[in-house]
Structure formats: C-alpha cells, structure tokens
Amino acid sequence: MYDKTLLRDKLEQINEAVARIERRFSGIGSPSDFTTTELNQDKLDAIAMLLIAIGESFKKIDRETEGEFLRKYPDIDWKGVIGVRDVLAHDYFDLDAEEIYKICKYDIPNLRKTLARMLE
C-alpha cells in the first residue's frame, strides 16, 4: 500500500507546476511565438523543464502505487506524459516548439481537470 499523504503532496506539487506552465504559456498564440524573443525562448525552456518534472513525478507515482493509482484515470495518456519526460530529458537541445505548444494548448488543460479530480 502506498502512502496517501505523500501521494497528495506529489499531486499538489504537480498541480503547482501545471499552474506555472499555464502562466508561462499565456500570450503564446502559435508555436513560432516561442522563438520570436529571448523571453519567449526562456518560457519554452522553463515549460520544458516543468514537463520533465511532471513526467518524472508521475513515473514515481506509477511505480510507488504499482500502477494502481493512475489506472483510475484513463482519460490521460500516462505513457505519453512519462514519455514526454524521457524525450525532453534526453534530447533537450532539440526542443520541438510545435510539440510543446500542442501539449500546452491541448494536454495541460485536460491534465489540470484530472488533477482536480485526483485531489478531491
């Protein structure tokens, strides 16, 4: 059995990271916006690092709960969340602004909703 208090702490950390991604993504209207200024490039870098942290945290949650916890939330592609972490961590200098844009635009809002349910 896993420690529910520690699980909740990790989920709250992830939730805060998602909020930080949302703040950094505001004002980005297209993938090319990430490369128009140094400030936006910094946003891309910061978002990528947060996605790495989120993926790593979910990887640990999945391992610590023996796959039991994430399975309760099939509306999220957990393999994809963890896989993004692996791709970004190993190919960091080849960030794909279009993929990061899609993740922020489409996947992060769904993850935010799922995290709210997890924390209830």
Buried (B, 14 or more C-beta within 10 A) or exposed (E): EEEEEEBEEBBEEBBEBBBBBBEBBEEBEEBEBBEEEEEBBEBBBBBBBBBBBBBBBBBBBBEBBEEEBBEEEEEBEBEEBBEBBEBBBEEEEEBBBEBBBEBBBEBBEEBBEBBEEBEE
